[in-house]
Structure formats: structure tokens, C-alpha cells
């Protein structure tokens, strides 16, 4: 395994900052043995933790000064991010014997080394074992969260079968039940608590971005105001753009701007609702939050394509 682009598999949103700092050092120092480097780095941090110390991550986040705290319970041991937990780089049973040796995967996978077509064949059988469209949607979502290469290979081979499952009409039912079938975060969620620091919040997304689909969930398809449940629309639309327009999945970003909801069910009745339980923001408050988001996106990803999706009137015309 070579350092450089090969180590990028560990860099993804949600990576703990200790690991983020370690990987940035790896990319700078380019050690001959990345696995040895990671083990030695982790041991160093464990010693610092046991001594009550901390490590400064001056290089993290584009030069922003950050201090990493290691005030953990005595039984806590930080674990390295594993390649099989990264959907962008996980290959599952397709990891070769050489890769299993180099990446420390021996004993973590079944004996057989499979090629991608055989993996797709298995996924086709699994997908078709479900009877209802929403069950198939949930299966595909889980597959995407674990192995993106396999997910998109399955889609590309079965476009006519799969497109109605990842977008309309199935995505409508999925949005209505989004809070109930939610299992893993996809994309970014901006809300009123982020006002005044949205630029910093966007820095938590460490990948470069070529396209963003953003919604406030206020007019989802013909279903009305679904609030945070509307996140299924940006996620599904970007999956279409990957298979139909050739965008790289690692450089897409679905975003939900949480400006409250006018849906009484989510405000008062649904205990699983994941968004802000507040009425929709007044126009002035709404506009300032959207303005801050747009300025932050332009500053961080100036060449990014930004698509507004399913905003209600009159905000859609103002935007």
C-alpha cells in the first residue's frame, strides 16, 4: 500500500479529528509503511491520553487552530478508521489476497475473493427477494452506506428496475417515512443553531464537492411540507446525477436547510421526527440563514454547481 492517494480512503465526513490529523500528517510525510505509521501514531496518542495530555492539530481544516482533547475514561481506546467502514473504498469480498494482507483484512472476510459482477449478481438476488418498493429502497440505501461501488454498479446494470426505487415514485413514500427508516447520516444538515458559523460547519465536510442539491423540505413533490424528512430528495437526486450524468459520488453533497416546518404532525405528533420542532422561520430570519449558507458555499467550493430542490413559493422565486 502506498501513501498519498491510497490513504485518502480514510478521509471522509464523520472522521474523528484525531484520525483526521493523523491522516494529514501521513499525506505530508508519505511514510513507506502507512500501517506502521498509524500504529505508532495511535500509541503516541494513547500515551498522551494516559498522561492527561493533548495534541494540537494546527494543520487541520485549512490552517485553523484546533486543539484535540484526550480527556477520556481510562478504558477508552481510540480505534483507527477501517477501510471496510468507508463506503467509498470498501470492496467487501472483492479485496484481493494481497490487499487483505496489506490492509489488515485477513480473517475479517470469507475465503472467496469475488469479482464485481459476482457481487452484483448476489445483490440482484437480494434486491428481488423484497416484495415492496419501500423495502427495496431501504435495501439499496443500506448497500450505498456500505459499498458505493457495488451500489452504483447494481444501478447501472439495472437502471429500468432501480431508478423508480431510488427516486420517484418510491422516494415519496420514503420521505413520508424518512424518520422511521433513518439509519445513517447522508449529507449535511444546517439549522438555526448554526447561524453565524455556517462556514465553520461546512469545514466538517472534508471532501471536495462538485455538486450540491439543497432543500428546505417545504414542498416535497406533491406531498407538501415534510421538513427534515425531505432530505430523501437531495440524496435520491444526486444518485441519479451519478448514474446518468457521470458525477463522482464522492464529490456530491446533499443538504437540508432546517427552517422549521408547518406540518402539525412533525411539530406535535411524531416522536421520531429528526428536524427542528418549530414553525417555519419568518422571511427575514429565513433569508439571512440562506444568504449565509450561500456565501459559505461560494467561499469553500467556488466552482460547485448548486441546485435548489423542492422549495415552496414564494421562496423558490426569491432564490
N, C-alpha and C positions, 0 to 999 in steps of 0.2 A: 504494500500500500504506500503510495507516495503522498507527501504533504502538498498542500496547495488546494487545487480544485477538489481533490478526493476527500479532503477533510470538511468540505462545505456541507456534507450530508448531515452534520450535526448542528449546523446553524439554521435555526428555524424559529418562528414565533413561539413563545412559551418556554424557551430555553432558560433555565436558571442563570442568574447573572454570573455566578462563579464559573459555570461552564462556558458562557459567552466570553468571559475574559480569558479563560484558558485557550479557547479556540483562536481568539485574535492573536495571542502570543504564538501559537503554533504556526499561523499563517505568516507571521513576521519572521520567526526563527527557522522555519522549514526543517525540523529535525529529521534525521534519517529514519528513525524508528518512532512514528507517531504514537503507537500504543504504549511504548516505554515512557515517552514524554508525558502522556496523560496519567499513567500510574504514578510517576514521580511527582507530578503537579498535585494530584489528589492527596498523596501522602503528605506533601508540604502543607496543604491547607488543613488537613486533619491535625497536624502538629500545632499549627497556628490556632485552630479552634480549641484544642485542649489547653493551650496556654492563654486562652482568652483574648487572642489577637484578632486582627482584621487585616484585610488586603485591600489596597487602593486599586481601582480599575480606571486609570486615567485615560486609557485608550478606548474604552467602551463608549459607544454612542456618539461617534464622530468627535471625540475630544472632550466630551462632557465629563466633569469631575464627578466620580461616583465612589462611594466607599462601600465595600462589601462586608457585612457583619456576619460573624460566625458565632454569635451567641445562641447556641443550640443546646438542647438537652444532651446529657452525656452519652445517651445511647444512640444519638442521631449520627448517621454516616452518609454524606452526600454521595450519590451514585452518578456515574457518568451517563450521559445520554446515549442510548443504544441505537445502532443503525436500524434495528428491526422495529423500533418505535417511531421512526421517521417515515411517514407515508410517501415522501418524495423519493426516498432512496431504498426503502425496503423492497427486497426481491423475493422474500419468502423462500419457498423451495427451489427457486432458480439460482440461489447463491451457489457458485461452483465450489469444488473441494478446496481449491486454492484460496478463494475468498473466505470460506469458512475457517481456514487456518489463520489467515491474516487478520481477520476481524473478530476473532474470538467467538465464533459461532458454532464450533464443534460441540455436539451434544445438545444443542438448542433447536435442532431441526431434524425431521425424519431422514432416513437413509437416502432416499431417492433424490437425485438432482434433476429437476424438471426444466423443460424449456417453456417459454411464454405461451405458445399455442396449447400445450397440455394444461397449463394453469387456467387459460381462458376456457377450455373445454369443461373443466371442473366447475368454474363459475357459472357457465351457461346452465349446467345441470342444477346447481344450487338455486339460481335465479328462477328457473322454471318450476321448481318444486313449491314455490309460493303461489297461492291462488289469487290473492287480492292485490291490486295495484299498489296500495299503501305499504303492504308487506314487502313488495319488490323494491319500492322506493327506499324503505328502511334498510334492506339488504345492501342496495347499491351505495347508500350513504356510509354504511359501516365499511364496505370494501374501499371506498375512497379514503376513508380515515386511516386505513391501514396499509394500502398499497395502491398508489395513484397510477403507476404504470399499468397494473393489471386492470384497474377500473376503466381507464381510457381505452385500453386495448379491447376490453369487452364491449364498450360502447361503439367503437369504430367498426367492429366486426358485425354488430347487431343494431345499427342505427335505427332502422324502422321499428324494431321491438323496444328499444331502450329510450329513445327521445321522448315519447309520451310519458315515460316513467320519471325521468329526471326533471321534466318541465311540464307544460300543460298537456293534459288536464290534471295529472296526478299531483303536481306541485300545489294546486289549490287546496286539495284535501290535506296535504302535508302542512301547509301554512296554518290551516284551521286547527290542526292538532300538534303544531310545532312544539309547544311547551311540554306536551305529554310524551313525544317521541324523541326529544332532545337527549343527546348522549355525549356530545363532544363539541367544543367551540370551533367554529369555522369563520374566519374573517375577523373584523373588528367591530366593536360596539361603542359608539360615542354617546355620552349622555350629559345631562346638565351638570353633574359633578365635575366634568372635565373642562368646564368653561374656564378660559384663561390659561389653559395649559394643554390644549389640543395638540400643539406642535410636539410637545414632550411625549404625549400619549402615542402619537404616530411613530415615534422612535422605538416603541416597543415591538414594532413590526420590522424585523431585521432584513427582510428580503427586498430586493429591488422590485418595483411594480411598473408594469406596462399599461394595465387597465384596471379601473375601479368601477364597480356597479354599486350605487348607493341608493338606499330608500329610507324613507321615514315611516314606512308601513301604513300610511294613512289612506291609501286606496289600492288595495291589493287585488289585482284582476277585477272581477265583478263582485268581490266579497266584502268590500268596504274597509273600514279601519281595523286592521289586525295588529297594530302596534309592533312590538318586538317579534311577534310571530311571523311578520312579513320578511324576516331575514332569509327565508327559503327562496325568495325570488332572486336576489343577487347571487346566491350560491348556485342556483339552477341555471340562471342566465349565463354565468361565467363558464359553467361546464359546457354549455352549447358553444360558446366562443372558442373554447379549446378544441373541440372536435370538429367544428365547422369553419373556423377562421384561423386556426393554427396558432393561437396564443399559447405560450408556455404556461402550464398550470401553476408553476412556482412563482410566476410573475403576475398573477391575478389576485385581486383583493376585493371580496365582498364586504360592504359596510352597511351597518344600520345606525342611523341617527335617531336616538331615542328622544323624542319631543313630547312624550306622554301619549295618551290615547283617549279617544272619545267613546270607546267601546265599554259599555257598562259591565259586560261580562268580565273583562280583564281588570276593571277597577274594583269590582266588588265581589265577584263570584268565583273566579278561577284561582284556586290556591297555588297552582303550578306556574302561573304567568311569570315570565322572566324579566319583563321590562319595568319601567318606572310606573308606579301606580299613581298617576296624577293626570288631570285633564290636559288636553293639548295646550302647549305654550301659547301665550298671546303673540301676535305677529311681531312685535318689536323684539321680544325675547327670542323668538324663533329665528328671525332674520339674523340677529347678531351671532347666534350659535352656528348657523350655516355659513355665514361670512367667515368666521374664524376657522371653520373646517376647510373651506375652500382655499383660503390664504395658506394654511398649513400644508395642504396637499401640493399646492403650486410650488412652495418653497422646497419641499422634500423630494417630490418627483415631478420636476417641471415639464417633462415630456410625456407624462402619463395621460392616457385617454380616460376621461371621467364621464360616465353615463348616469343620468338621473332616471330612476325607475319607480313607477307607481306612486308618484306624489299627487296629492289631491289638489283640486282647484281651491283657491287661486294661486297657491304656492308654486304649482308647476309652471304657470305662465310667468311668474316673477323670476323664477330661477332660469 
